[in-house]
Amino acid sequence: MIGRTWPAEGRTLHDESSGRTMRQLTSVGHNVHLYFTDNAFNQGGDSIVFLSDRGASERRPAHQAHYNLFRMELGSGEITQLTDEAEPVFKATKTPDGRLLAYVVGNQVKLLDSQSGSVTVVHEERDGFTLGRPSISADGRFVGFDRNEPGADRGPNYSGFKERYYGIKDGRIMLAHSDGTGSFEIYRDTCQLAHFQFSPVDPTMALFCHEGPWHLVTQRIWLLDTVSRTARPAFRQGEQDSVGHEFWTMDGNIFFDNRGPGHDGTITSQRTQAVASEVSFHDHSGFQPYVGLLDGRGRLLRTFAMPFACNHYHANPAGTMLAGDDVDAIILIDISGETAQITPLWTHGTSWVCQESHCHPTWSWDGRRLLVASDRDGQVQLYLLEL
């Protein structure tokens, strides 16, 4: 199946509320772009990498589908299959140019060179730990990832989220040599670790998070020096802070979201929070939600007040605009001035029922396009908005 192609499936949609058009890129099976911490656009080209079950022998719900990796040429819409794994690929990343792709399948972490077609097993899990989403160092020498002792099963609408927070007491960060010569542990903690991400500009620095409902986690974001193997908090949290959705910006700063007390960082298909159900999604109990920017060493550069909190944000290359996936709409947030200016872009209509159906807006490397996902028509599809 590797190398099989599909013709363009795109169509143009019109949004009556904003007057804008959105290009639907896919229509066969479930199609999910890379997580918002891993830009699906290929830098220096006109293509994206994404997950799809279009080649699977049977259709399953989005959170159980048999995914493989695919590339789409945005100009022609042609889709090419990159992997053909016997087990589903759920967690994947790539280098900015899209040449190297790291992914988790079964109990292995693999690295694909999309030019040569070679696949290298860089880590094989033998202790029953759950493997997290991989990240590739800026120099390409290492693939990093978190691994945690097993916890409650994941399910729709964040089921098991709180249980894993209390249940997991052994989390570790691993580095694997890209040439497949071995992997090794560099950090261990007594809680669930997640969101491991190498800095895009410094191959020795990474960040990770203490995972769990935001209002329960006392210190979410951590910087990790992979040489000294030491971690330190980035943005030291206070009692009122509920922090999450941290990611590296394209120029090597760190973005984060602070929603304030009573917010757990989730949204369900009922448009409620999964854990902190006593507070409605847009109720901030007098706390002014904001997003912040840290430098590569974790020092606070600036905060931007928000009238309400989105589920996820992503920053444009210049750091002047954010895209957010609010409860029912993709919005554009101008942060170039003193106050945030919000413009609705598209009514996404997604169900939020599982991570695969989260919109997770992602900017292209030139800042002219947004890629989002939605299951508005029953299956998760990809959509492109030209700005």
Secondary structure, DSSP 8 states (H G I E B T S, - for coil): -TT-EE----EEEE-TTT--EEEE---SS-EEE--TTS--B-TTSSEEEEEE-TT-SS---GGG---EEEEEETTT--EEE----SS-EEEEEE-TTSSEEEEEETTEEEEEETTT--EEEEEE--S--EE---EE-TTSSEEEEEEE---S---GGGTTHHHHHHH---EEEEEEETTSS-EEEEEEESS-EEEEEE-SS-TTEEEEEE-S-TTT-S--EEEEETTTTEEEESS---TT--EEEEEE-TTS-EEEEE--TT--S---TTSS-SS-TTS-TT--TT---EEEEE-TTS-EEEEEE-SS--S-EEE-TTSSEEEEE-SSEEEEEE-SSSS-EEEEEEE-----SSGGG----EE-TTSSEEEEEE-TTSS-EEEEEE-
